[in-house]
Amino acid sequence: MPHKHGWGHSLISQVRQLAVDAEIGALVMFHHDPDRTDAQLDEIQIENERHLKSHRTPIRSVVAAEGMQIKVSKPVFGGDTIFSIS
């Protein structure tokens, strides 16, 4: 992304790898380049899933869209984090 050098954002590939390295539970991509099309965002989601699968990680990934609501909560008595999208 040389044409956007200095914007202060990470590359998508860097974010994916950071998610794997940090062993996070969920990766939500947001704050997108406004010039990206819906098809390009769909391709990012596909690439996310491919990358995470290749690393055999249980990380869930979603590319956020306008109007999407994401609720993340942890059960009081342990268990897995609840991650719901509407």
mmCIF file as gemmi writes it, N, C-alpha and C atoms, coordinates in Angstrom:
data_model
loop_
_atom_site.group_PDB
_atom_site.id
_atom_site.type_symbol
_atom_site.label_atom_id
_atom_site.label_alt_id
_atom_site.label_comp_id
_atom_site.label_asym_id
_atom_site.label_entity_id
_atom_site.label_seq_id
_atom_site.pdbx_PDB_ins_code
_atom_site.Cartn_x
_atom_site.Cartn_y
_atom_site.Cartn_z
_atom_site.occupancy
_atom_site.B_iso_or_equiv
_atom_site.pdbx_formal_charge
_atom_site.auth_seq_id
_atom_site.auth_asym_id
_atom_site.pdbx_PDB_model_num
ATOM 1 N N . MET Axp A 1 ? 0.81 -1.185 0 1 0 ? 1 A 1
ATOM 2 C CA . MET Axp A 1 ? 0 0 0 1 0 ? 1 A 1
ATOM 3 C C . MET Axp A 1 ? 0.86 1.258 0 1 0 ? 1 A 1
ATOM 4 N N . PRO Axp A 2 ? 1.774 1.373 -0.908 1 0 ? 2 A 1
ATOM 5 C CA . PRO Axp A 2 ? 2.638 2.561 -0.907 1 0 ? 2 A 1
ATOM 6 C C . PRO Axp A 2 ? 1.867 3.859 -1.043 1 0 ? 2 A 1
ATOM 7 N N . HIS Axp A 3 ? 0.727 3.842 -1.743 1 0 ? 3 A 1
ATOM 8 C CA . HIS Axp A 3 ? -0.029 5.082 -1.934 1 0 ? 3 A 1
ATOM 9 C C . HIS Axp A 3 ? -0.708 5.551 -0.643 1 0 ? 3 A 1
ATOM 10 N N . LYS Axp A 4 ? -0.705 4.708 0.396 1 0 ? 4 A 1
ATOM 11 C CA . LYS Axp A 4 ? -1.312 5.081 1.679 1 0 ? 4 A 1
ATOM 12 C C . LYS Axp A 4 ? -0.271 5.083 2.795 1 0 ? 4 A 1
ATOM 13 N N . HIS Axp A 5 ? 0.995 5.122 2.408 1 0 ? 5 A 1
ATOM 14 C CA . HIS Axp A 5 ? 2.073 5.155 3.387 1 0 ? 5 A 1
ATOM 15 C C . HIS Axp A 5 ? 1.898 6.375 4.303 1 0 ? 5 A 1
ATOM 16 N N . GLY Axp A 6 ? 2.057 6.134 5.59 1 0 ? 6 A 1
ATOM 17 C CA . GLY Axp A 6 ? 1.955 7.224 6.554 1 0 ? 6 A 1
ATOM 18 C C . GLY Axp A 6 ? 0.57 7.418 7.144 1 0 ? 6 A 1
ATOM 19 N N . TRP Axp A 7 ? -0.398 6.603 6.713 1 0 ? 7 A 1
ATOM 20 C CA . TRP Axp A 7 ? -1.747 6.736 7.257 1 0 ? 7 A 1
ATOM 21 C C . TRP Axp A 7 ? -1.829 6.227 8.697 1 0 ? 7 A 1
ATOM 22 N N . GLY Axp A 8 ? -0.859 5.395 9.104 1 0 ? 8 A 1
ATOM 23 C CA . GLY Axp A 8 ? -0.852 4.902 10.479 1 0 ? 8 A 1
ATOM 24 C C . GLY Axp A 8 ? -1.649 3.639 10.701 1 0 ? 8 A 1
ATOM 25 N N . HIS Axp A 9 ? -2.002 2.933 9.653 1 0 ? 9 A 1
ATOM 26 C CA . HIS Axp A 9 ? -2.764 1.693 9.782 1 0 ? 9 A 1
ATOM 27 C C . HIS Axp A 9 ? -1.881 0.508 9.413 1 0 ? 9 A 1
ATOM 28 N N . SER Axp A 10 ? -2.222 -0.651 9.975 1 0 ? 10 A 1
ATOM 29 C CA . SER Axp A 10 ? -1.508 -1.882 9.659 1 0 ? 10 A 1
ATOM 30 C C . SER Axp A 10 ? -2.056 -2.494 8.381 1 0 ? 10 A 1
ATOM 31 N N . LEU Axp A 11 ? -1.232 -3.328 7.756 1 0 ? 11 A 1
ATOM 32 C CA . LEU Axp A 11 ? -1.702 -4.109 6.612 1 0 ? 11 A 1
ATOM 33 C C . LEU Axp A 11 ? -2.602 -5.234 7.118 1 0 ? 11 A 1
ATOM 34 N N . ILE Axp A 12 ? -3.556 -5.645 6.305 1 0 ? 12 A 1
ATOM 35 C CA . ILE Axp A 12 ? -4.465 -6.72 6.698 1 0 ? 12 A 1
ATOM 36 C C . ILE Axp A 12 ? -3.678 -7.987 7.026 1 0 ? 12 A 1
ATOM 37 N N . SER Axp A 13 ? -2.657 -8.288 6.242 1 0 ? 13 A 1
ATOM 38 C CA . SER Axp A 13 ? -1.85 -9.482 6.502 1 0 ? 13 A 1
ATOM 39 C C . SER Axp A 13 ? -1.18 -9.407 7.878 1 0 ? 13 A 1
ATOM 40 N N . GLN Axp A 14 ? -0.78 -8.214 8.304 1 0 ? 14 A 1
ATOM 41 C CA . GLN Axp A 14 ? -0.165 -8.041 9.615 1 0 ? 14 A 1
ATOM 42 C C . GLN Axp A 14 ? -1.189 -8.275 10.73 1 0 ? 14 A 1
ATOM 43 N N . VAL Axp A 15 ? -2.399 -7.8 10.515 1 0 ? 15 A 1
ATOM 44 C CA . VAL Axp A 15 ? -3.461 -7.964 11.512 1 0 ? 15 A 1
ATOM 45 C C . VAL Axp A 15 ? -3.81 -9.44 11.663 1 0 ? 15 A 1
ATOM 46 N N . ARG Axp A 16 ? -3.927 -10.148 10.548 1 0 ? 16 A 1
ATOM 47 C CA . ARG Axp A 16 ? -4.214 -11.588 10.604 1 0 ? 16 A 1
ATOM 48 C C . ARG Axp A 16 ? -3.149 -12.324 11.408 1 0 ? 16 A 1
ATOM 49 N N . GLN Axp A 17 ? -1.879 -12.034 11.104 1 0 ? 17 A 1
ATOM 50 C CA . GLN Axp A 17 ? -0.804 -12.742 11.791 1 0 ? 17 A 1
ATOM 51 C C . GLN Axp A 17 ? -0.742 -12.363 13.262 1 0 ? 17 A 1
ATOM 52 N N . LEU Axp A 18 ? -0.996 -11.111 13.594 1 0 ? 18 A 1
ATOM 53 C CA . LEU Axp A 18 ? -1.031 -10.685 14.991 1 0 ? 18 A 1
ATOM 54 C C . LEU Axp A 18 ? -2.122 -11.439 15.746 1 0 ? 18 A 1
ATOM 55 N N . ALA Axp A 19 ? -3.278 -11.62 15.119 1 0 ? 19 A 1
ATOM 56 C CA . ALA Axp A 19 ? -4.371 -12.369 15.747 1 0 ? 19 A 1
ATOM 57 C C . ALA Axp A 19 ? -3.936 -13.792 16.07 1 0 ? 19 A 1
ATOM 58 N N . VAL Axp A 20 ? -3.239 -14.425 15.14 1 0 ? 20 A 1
ATOM 59 C CA . VAL Axp A 20 ? -2.754 -15.793 15.356 1 0 ? 20 A 1
ATOM 60 C C . VAL Axp A 20 ? -1.706 -15.8 16.469 1 0 ? 20 A 1
ATOM 61 N N . ASP Axp A 21 ? -0.743 -14.904 16.393 1 0 ? 21 A 1
ATOM 62 C CA . ASP Axp A 21 ? 0.34 -14.857 17.376 1 0 ? 21 A 1
ATOM 63 C C . ASP Axp A 21 ? -0.182 -14.57 18.784 1 0 ? 21 A 1
ATOM 64 N N . ALA Axp A 22 ? -1.192 -13.715 18.888 1 0 ? 22 A 1
ATOM 65 C CA . ALA Axp A 22 ? -1.749 -13.338 20.188 1 0 ? 22 A 1
ATOM 66 C C . ALA Axp A 22 ? -2.777 -14.343 20.699 1 0 ? 22 A 1
ATOM 67 N N . GLU Axp A 23 ? -3.13 -15.325 19.856 1 0 ? 23 A 1
ATOM 68 C CA . GLU Axp A 23 ? -4.101 -16.367 20.225 1 0 ? 23 A 1
ATOM 69 C C . GLU Axp A 23 ? -5.409 -15.768 20.734 1 0 ? 23 A 1
ATOM 70 N N . ILE Axp A 24 ? -5.927 -14.796 19.989 1 0 ? 24 A 1
ATOM 71 C CA . ILE Axp A 24 ? -7.18 -14.156 20.372 1 0 ? 24 A 1
ATOM 72 C C . ILE Axp A 24 ? -8.353 -15.088 20.081 1 0 ? 24 A 1
ATOM 73 N N . GLY Axp A 25 ? -9.527 -14.749 20.573 1 0 ? 25 A 1
ATOM 74 C CA . GLY Axp A 25 ? -10.706 -15.566 20.336 1 0 ? 25 A 1
ATOM 75 C C . GLY Axp A 25 ? -11.493 -15.138 19.113 1 0 ? 25 A 1
ATOM 76 N N . ALA Axp A 26 ? -11.472 -13.842 18.818 1 0 ? 26 A 1
ATOM 77 C CA . ALA Axp A 26 ? -12.261 -13.336 17.693 1 0 ? 26 A 1
ATOM 78 C C . ALA Axp A 26 ? -11.548 -12.147 17.053 1 0 ? 26 A 1
ATOM 79 N N . LEU Axp A 27 ? -11.581 -12.118 15.736 1 0 ? 27 A 1
ATOM 80 C CA . LEU Axp A 27 ? -11 -11.02 14.964 1 0 ? 27 A 1
ATOM 81 C C . LEU Axp A 27 ? -12.137 -10.313 14.23 1 0 ? 27 A 1
ATOM 82 N N . VAL Axp A 28 ? -12.326 -9.041 14.533 1 0 ? 28 A 1
ATOM 83 C CA . VAL Axp A 28 ? -13.351 -8.25 13.865 1 0 ? 28 A 1
ATOM 84 C C . VAL Axp A 28 ? -12.636 -7.145 13.101 1 0 ? 28 A 1
ATOM 85 N N . MET Axp A 29 ? -12.756 -7.184 11.787 1 0 ? 29 A 1
ATOM 86 C CA . MET Axp A 29 ? -12.131 -6.185 10.933 1 0 ? 29 A 1
ATOM 87 C C . MET Axp A 29 ? -13.135 -5.048 10.724 1 0 ? 29 A 1
ATOM 88 N N . PHE Axp A 30 ? -12.728 -3.836 11.048 1 0 ? 30 A 1
ATOM 89 C CA . PHE Axp A 30 ? -13.594 -2.671 10.872 1 0 ? 30 A 1
ATOM 90 C C . PHE Axp A 30 ? -12.731 -1.484 10.478 1 0 ? 30 A 1
ATOM 91 N N . HIS Axp A 31 ? -13.329 -0.34 10.341 1 0 ? 31 A 1
ATOM 92 C CA . HIS Axp A 31 ? -12.631 0.883 9.932 1 0 ? 31 A 1
ATOM 93 C C . HIS Axp A 31 ? -11.986 0.66 8.558 1 0 ? 31 A 1
ATOM 94 N N . HIS Axp A 32 ? -12.82 0.256 7.616 1 0 ? 32 A 1
ATOM 95 C CA . HIS Axp A 32 ? -12.368 -0.09 6.271 1 0 ? 32 A 1
ATOM 96 C C . HIS Axp A 32 ? -12.066 1.137 5.417 1 0 ? 32 A 1
ATOM 97 N N . ASP Axp A 33 ? -11.247 0.916 4.425 1 0 ? 33 A 1
ATOM 98 C CA . ASP Axp A 33 ? -10.996 1.923 3.399 1 0 ? 33 A 1
ATOM 99 C C . ASP Axp A 33 ? -12.335 2.191 2.696 1 0 ? 33 A 1
ATOM 100 N N . PRO Axp A 34 ? -12.806 3.417 2.678 1 0 ? 34 A 1
ATOM 101 C CA . PRO Axp A 34 ? -14.112 3.696 2.071 1 0 ? 34 A 1
ATOM 102 C C . PRO Axp A 34 ? -14.167 3.43 0.565 1 0 ? 34 A 1
ATOM 103 N N . ASP Axp A 35 ? -13.02 3.269 -0.064 1 0 ? 35 A 1
ATOM 104 C CA . ASP Axp A 35 ? -13 2.965 -1.496 1 0 ? 35 A 1
ATOM 105 C C . ASP Axp A 35 ? -13.184 1.475 -1.787 1 0 ? 35 A 1
ATOM 106 N N . ARG Axp A 36 ? -13.165 0.629 -0.756 1 0 ? 36 A 1
ATOM 107 C CA . ARG Axp A 36 ? -13.355 -0.813 -0.973 1 0 ? 36 A 1
ATOM 108 C C . ARG Axp A 36 ? -14.81 -1.118 -1.262 1 0 ? 36 A 1
ATOM 109 N N . THR Axp A 37 ? -15.015 -2.053 -2.171 1 0 ? 37 A 1
ATOM 110 C CA . THR Axp A 37 ? -16.367 -2.495 -2.503 1 0 ? 37 A 1
ATOM 111 C C . THR Axp A 37 ? -16.784 -3.618 -1.56 1 0 ? 37 A 1
ATOM 112 N N . ASP Axp A 38 ? -18.087 -3.935 -1.57 1 0 ? 38 A 1
ATOM 113 C CA . ASP Axp A 38 ? -18.57 -5.06 -0.771 1 0 ? 38 A 1
ATOM 114 C C . ASP Axp A 38 ? -17.889 -6.352 -1.203 1 0 ? 38 A 1
ATOM 115 N N . ALA Axp A 39 ? -17.663 -6.517 -2.487 1 0 ? 39 A 1
ATOM 116 C CA . ALA Axp A 39 ? -16.997 -7.721 -2.992 1 0 ? 39 A 1
ATOM 117 C C . ALA Axp A 39 ? -15.568 -7.815 -2.455 1 0 ? 39 A 1
ATOM 118 N N . GLN Axp A 40 ? -14.887 -6.694 -2.367 1 0 ? 40 A 1
ATOM 119 C CA . GLN Axp A 40 ? -13.527 -6.696 -1.82 1 0 ? 40 A 1
ATOM 120 C C . GLN Axp A 40 ? -13.537 -7.055 -0.333 1 0 ? 40 A 1
ATOM 121 N N . LEU Axp A 41 ? -14.522 -6.564 0.399 1 0 ? 41 A 1
ATOM 122 C CA . LEU Axp A 41 ? -14.638 -6.913 1.816 1 0 ? 41 A 1
ATOM 123 C C . LEU Axp A 41 ? -14.965 -8.395 1.976 1 0 ? 41 A 1
ATOM 124 N N . ASP Axp A 42 ? -15.797 -8.929 1.093 1 0 ? 42 A 1
ATOM 125 C CA . ASP Axp A 42 ? -16.085 -10.371 1.115 1 0 ? 42 A 1
ATOM 126 C C . ASP Axp A 42 ? -14.81 -11.174 0.875 1 0 ? 42 A 1
ATOM 127 N N . GLU Axp A 43 ? -13.979 -10.711 -0.023 1 0 ? 43 A 1
ATOM 128 C CA . GLU Axp A 43 ? -12.71 -11.395 -0.317 1 0 ? 43 A 1
ATOM 129 C C . GLU Axp A 43 ? -11.775 -11.339 0.893 1 0 ? 43 A 1
ATOM 130 N N . ILE Axp A 44 ? -11.777 -10.244 1.621 1 0 ? 44 A 1
ATOM 131 C CA . ILE Axp A 44 ? -10.971 -10.145 2.844 1 0 ? 44 A 1
ATOM 132 C C . ILE Axp A 44 ? -11.432 -11.201 3.841 1 0 ? 44 A 1
ATOM 133 N N . GLN Axp A 45 ? -12.747 -11.371 3.974 1 0 ? 45 A 1
ATOM 134 C CA . GLN Axp A 45 ? -13.28 -12.39 4.891 1 0 ? 45 A 1
ATOM 135 C C . GLN Axp A 45 ? -12.824 -13.783 4.471 1 0 ? 45 A 1
ATOM 136 N N . ILE Axp A 46 ? -12.889 -14.067 3.19 1 0 ? 46 A 1
ATOM 137 C CA . ILE Axp A 46 ? -12.446 -15.369 2.68 1 0 ? 46 A 1
ATOM 138 C C . ILE Axp A 46 ? -10.959 -15.577 2.968 1 0 ? 46 A 1
ATOM 139 N N . GLU Axp A 47 ? -10.16 -14.55 2.73 1 0 ? 47 A 1
ATOM 140 C CA . GLU Axp A 47 ? -8.722 -14.638 2.997 1 0 ? 47 A 1
ATOM 141 C C . GLU Axp A 47 ? -8.444 -14.807 4.498 1 0 ? 47 A 1
ATOM 142 N N . ASN Axp A 48 ? -9.226 -14.126 5.346 1 0 ? 48 A 1
ATOM 143 C CA . ASN Axp A 48 ? -9.092 -14.298 6.798 1 0 ? 48 A 1
ATOM 144 C C . ASN Axp A 48 ? -9.318 -15.752 7.18 1 0 ? 48 A 1
ATOM 145 N N . GLU Axp A 49 ? -10.423 -16.307 6.699 1 0 ? 49 A 1
ATOM 146 C CA . GLU Axp A 49 ? -10.764 -17.695 7.029 1 0 ? 49 A 1
ATOM 147 C C . GLU Axp A 49 ? -9.686 -18.656 6.528 1 0 ? 49 A 1
ATOM 148 N N . ARG Axp A 50 ? -9.188 -18.426 5.329 1 0 ? 50 A 1
ATOM 149 C CA . ARG Axp A 50 ? -8.134 -19.271 4.76 1 0 ? 50 A 1
ATOM 150 C C . ARG Axp A 50 ? -6.869 -19.2 5.625 1 0 ? 50 A 1
ATOM 151 N N . HIS Axp A 51 ? -6.482 -17.993 6.008 1 0 ? 51 A 1
ATOM 152 C CA . HIS Axp A 51 ? -5.272 -17.809 6.822 1 0 ? 51 A 1
ATOM 153 C C . HIS Axp A 51 ? -5.424 -18.488 8.187 1 0 ? 51 A 1
ATOM 154 N N . LEU Axp A 52 ? -6.549 -18.264 8.827 1 0 ? 52 A 1
ATOM 155 C CA . LEU Axp A 52 ? -6.758 -18.839 10.157 1 0 ? 52 A 1
ATOM 156 C C . LEU Axp A 52 ? -6.816 -20.367 10.092 1 0 ? 52 A 1
ATOM 157 N N . LYS Axp A 53 ? -7.455 -20.89 9.073 1 0 ? 53 A 1
ATOM 158 C CA . LYS Axp A 53 ? -7.526 -22.345 8.904 1 0 ? 53 A 1
ATOM 159 C C . LYS Axp A 53 ? -6.135 -22.93 8.674 1 0 ? 53 A 1
ATOM 160 N N . SER Axp A 54 ? -5.301 -22.248 7.893 1 0 ? 54 A 1
ATOM 161 C CA . SER Axp A 54 ? -3.955 -22.749 7.606 1 0 ? 54 A 1
ATOM 162 C C . SER Axp A 54 ? -3.088 -22.795 8.864 1 0 ? 54 A 1
ATOM 163 N N . HIS Axp A 55 ? -3.444 -21.992 9.87 1 0 ? 55 A 1
ATOM 164 C CA . HIS Axp A 55 ? -2.708 -21.996 11.137 1 0 ? 55 A 1
ATOM 165 C C . HIS Axp A 55 ? -3.397 -22.862 12.191 1 0 ? 55 A 1
ATOM 166 N N . ARG Axp A 56 ? -4.455 -23.544 11.774 1 0 ? 56 A 1
ATOM 167 C CA . ARG Axp A 56 ? -5.188 -24.459 12.668 1 0 ? 56 A 1
ATOM 168 C C . ARG Axp A 56 ? -5.559 -23.785 13.993 1 0 ? 56 A 1
ATOM 169 N N . THR Axp A 57 ? -6.12 -22.604 13.894 1 0 ? 57 A 1
ATOM 170 C CA . THR Axp A 57 ? -6.508 -21.841 15.074 1 0 ? 57 A 1
ATOM 171 C C . THR Axp A 57 ? -8.035 -21.751 15.152 1 0 ? 57 A 1
ATOM 172 N N . PRO Axp A 58 ? -8.591 -21.733 16.355 1 0 ? 58 A 1
ATOM 173 C CA . PRO Axp A 58 ? -10.048 -21.625 16.506 1 0 ? 58 A 1
ATOM 174 C C . PRO Axp A 58 ? -10.572 -20.187 16.443 1 0 ? 58 A 1
ATOM 175 N N . ILE Axp A 59 ? -9.738 -19.242 16.063 1 0 ? 59 A 1
ATOM 176 C CA . ILE Axp A 59 ? -10.15 -17.831 16.03 1 0 ? 59 A 1
ATOM 177 C C . ILE Axp A 59 ? -11.321 -17.655 15.074 1 0 ? 59 A 1
ATOM 178 N N . ARG Axp A 60 ? -12.342 -16.964 15.547 1 0 ? 60 A 1
ATOM 179 C CA . ARG Axp A 60 ? -13.473 -16.597 14.693 1 0 ? 60 A 1
ATOM 180 C C . ARG Axp A 60 ? -13.18 -15.257 14.06 1 0 ? 60 A 1
ATOM 181 N N . SER Axp A 61 ? -13.594 -15.087 12.814 1 0 ? 61 A 1
ATOM 182 C CA . SER Axp A 61 ? -13.309 -13.853 12.091 1 0 ? 61 A 1
ATOM 183 C C . SER Axp A 61 ? -14.574 -13.325 11.43 1 0 ? 61 A 1
ATOM 184 N N . VAL Axp A 62 ? -14.702 -12.012 11.45 1 0 ? 62 A 1
ATOM 185 C CA . VAL Axp A 62 ? -15.816 -11.368 10.764 1 0 ? 62 A 1
ATOM 186 C C . VAL Axp A 62 ? -15.335 -10.008 10.25 1 0 ? 62 A 1
ATOM 187 N N . VAL Axp A 63 ? -15.79 -9.662 9.069 1 0 ? 63 A 1
ATOM 188 C CA . VAL Axp A 63 ? -15.542 -8.33 8.516 1 0 ? 63 A 1
ATOM 189 C C . VAL Axp A 63 ? -16.818 -7.536 8.781 1 0 ? 63 A 1
ATOM 190 N N . ALA Axp A 64 ? -16.709 -6.528 9.616 1 0 ? 64 A 1
ATOM 191 C CA . ALA Axp A 64 ? -17.875 -5.754 10.026 1 0 ? 64 A 1
ATOM 192 C C . ALA Axp A 64 ? -18.459 -4.979 8.851 1 0 ? 64 A 1
ATOM 193 N N . ALA Axp A 65 ? -19.764 -4.811 8.901 1 0 ? 65 A 1
ATOM 194 C CA . ALA Axp A 65 ? -20.487 -4.057 7.878 1 0 ? 65 A 1
ATOM 195 C C . ALA Axp A 65 ? -21.346 -2.998 8.569 1 0 ? 65 A 1
ATOM 196 N N . GLU Axp A 66 ? -21.676 -1.978 7.831 1 0 ? 66 A 1
ATOM 197 C CA . GLU Axp A 66 ? -22.494 -0.907 8.396 1 0 ? 66 A 1
ATOM 198 C C . GLU Axp A 66 ? -23.804 -1.472 8.931 1 0 ? 66 A 1
ATOM 199 N N . GLY Axp A 67 ? -24.136 -1.088 10.165 1 0 ? 67 A 1
ATOM 200 C CA . GLY Axp A 67 ? -25.372 -1.532 10.792 1 0 ? 67 A 1
ATOM 201 C C . GLY Axp A 67 ? -25.243 -2.849 11.545 1 0 ? 67 A 1
ATOM 202 N N . MET Axp A 68 ? -24.129 -3.54 11.394 1 0 ? 68 A 1
ATOM 203 C CA . MET Axp A 68 ? -23.927 -4.819 12.072 1 0 ? 68 A 1
ATOM 204 C C . MET Axp A 68 ? -23.771 -4.575 13.569 1 0 ? 68 A 1
ATOM 205 N N . GLN Axp A 69 ? -24.382 -5.448 14.366 1 0 ? 69 A 1
ATOM 206 C CA . GLN Axp A 69 ? -24.227 -5.382 15.81 1 0 ? 69 A 1
ATOM 207 C C . GLN Axp A 69 ? -23.523 -6.654 16.266 1 0 ? 69 A 1
ATOM 208 N N . ILE Axp A 70 ? -22.49 -6.483 17.06 1 0 ? 70 A 1
ATOM 209 C CA . ILE Axp A 70 ? -21.706 -7.605 17.554 1 0 ? 70 A 1
ATOM 210 C C . ILE Axp A 70 ? -21.725 -7.549 19.074 1 0 ? 70 A 1
ATOM 211 N N . LYS Axp A 71 ? -22.127 -8.643 19.691 1 0 ? 71 A 1
ATOM 212 C CA . LYS Axp A 71 ? -22.164 -8.722 21.143 1 0 ? 71 A 1
ATOM 213 C C . LYS Axp A 71 ? -21.163 -9.783 21.58 1 0 ? 71 A 1
ATOM 214 N N . VAL Axp A 72 ? -20.25 -9.387 22.44 1 0 ? 72 A 1
ATOM 215 C CA . VAL Axp A 72 ? -19.25 -10.295 22.976 1 0 ? 72 A 1
ATOM 216 C C . VAL Axp A 72 ? -19.427 -10.304 24.488 1 0 ? 72 A 1
ATOM 217 N N . SER Axp A 73 ? -19.643 -11.485 25.055 1 0 ? 73 A 1
ATOM 218 C CA . SER Axp A 73 ? -19.814 -11.566 26.497 1 0 ? 73 A 1
ATOM 219 C C . SER Axp A 73 ? -19.193 -12.854 27.026 1 0 ? 73 A 1
ATOM 220 N N . LYS Axp A 74 ? -18.814 -12.823 28.263 1 0 ? 74 A 1
ATOM 221 C CA . LYS Axp A 74 ? -18.188 -13.965 28.922 1 0 ? 74 A 1
ATOM 222 C C . LYS Axp A 74 ? -19.161 -14.474 29.981 1 0 ? 74 A 1
ATOM 223 N N . PRO Axp A 75 ? -19.478 -15.778 29.945 1 0 ? 75 A 1
ATOM 224 C CA . PRO Axp A 75 ? -20.353 -16.335 30.981 1 0 ? 75 A 1
ATOM 225 C C . PRO Axp A 75 ? -19.761 -16.103 32.376 1 0 ? 75 A 1
ATOM 226 N N . VAL Axp A 76 ? -20.605 -15.876 33.341 1 0 ? 76 A 1
ATOM 227 C CA . VAL Axp A 76 ? -20.17 -15.569 34.704 1 0 ? 76 A 1
ATOM 228 C C . VAL Axp A 76 ? -19.354 -16.71 35.313 1 0 ? 76 A 1
ATOM 229 N N . PHE Axp A 77 ? -19.753 -17.947 35.067 1 0 ? 77 A 1
ATOM 230 C CA . PHE Axp A 77 ? -19.091 -19.092 35.69 1 0 ? 77 A 1
ATOM 231 C C . PHE Axp A 77 ? -18.169 -19.832 34.73 1 0 ? 77 A 1
ATOM 232 N N . GLY Axp A 78 ? -17.411 -19.092 33.939 1 0 ? 78 A 1
ATOM 233 C CA . GLY Axp A 78 ? -16.465 -19.713 33.02 1 0 ? 78 A 1
ATOM 234 C C . GLY Axp A 78 ? -17.106 -20.103 31.71 1 0 ? 78 A 1
ATOM 235 N N . GLY Axp A 79 ? -16.44 -20.951 30.982 1 0 ? 79 A 1
ATOM 236 C CA . GLY Axp A 79 ? -16.94 -21.358 29.674 1 0 ? 79 A 1
ATOM 237 C C . GLY Axp A 79 ? -16.421 -20.462 28.574 1 0 ? 79 A 1
ATOM 238 N N . ASP Axp A 80 ? -16.857 -20.762 27.371 1 0 ? 80 A 1
ATOM 239 C CA . ASP Axp A 80 ? -16.381 -20.015 26.212 1 0 ? 80 A 1
ATOM 240 C C . ASP Axp A 80 ? -17.069 -18.653 26.098 1 0 ? 80 A 1
ATOM 241 N N . THR Axp A 81 ? -16.368 -17.721 25.501 1 0 ? 81 A 1
ATOM 242 C CA . THR Axp A 81 ? -16.909 -16.392 25.237 1 0 ? 81 A 1
ATOM 243 C C . THR Axp A 81 ? -18.035 -16.524 24.22 1 0 ? 81 A 1
ATOM 244 N N . ILE Axp A 82 ? -19.105 -15.796 24.446 1 0 ? 82 A 1
ATOM 245 C CA . ILE Axp A 82 ? -20.255 -15.792 23.548 1 0 ? 82 A 1
ATOM 246 C C . ILE Axp A 82 ? -20.061 -14.657 22.561 1 0 ? 82 A 1
ATOM 247 N N . PHE Axp A 83 ? -20.167 -14.979 21.292 1 0 ? 83 A 1
ATOM 248 C CA . PHE Axp A 83 ? -19.899 -14.028 20.213 1 0 ? 83 A 1
ATOM 249 C C . PHE Axp A 83 ? -21.084 -14.115 19.26 1 0 ? 83 A 1
ATOM 250 N N . SER Axp A 84 ? -21.958 -13.109 19.279 1 0 ? 84 A 1
ATOM 251 C CA . SER Axp A 84 ? -23.134 -13.163 18.4 1 0 ? 84 A 1
ATOM 252 C C . SER Axp A 84 ? -23.184 -11.926 17.505 1 0 ? 84 A 1
ATOM 253 N N . ILE Axp A 85 ? -23.647 -12.149 16.295 1 0 ? 85 A 1
ATOM 254 C CA . ILE Axp A 85 ? -23.719 -11.084 15.294 1 0 ? 85 A 1
ATOM 255 C C . ILE Axp A 85 ? -25.159 -10.961 14.824 1 0 ? 85 A 1
ATOM 256 N N . SER Axp A 86 ? -25.633 -9.735 14.726 1 0 ? 86 A 1
ATOM 257 C CA . SER Axp A 86 ? -26.979 -9.516 14.161 1 0 ? 86 A 1
ATOM 258 C C . SER Axp A 86 ? -26.951 -8.328 13.228 1 0 ? 86 A 1
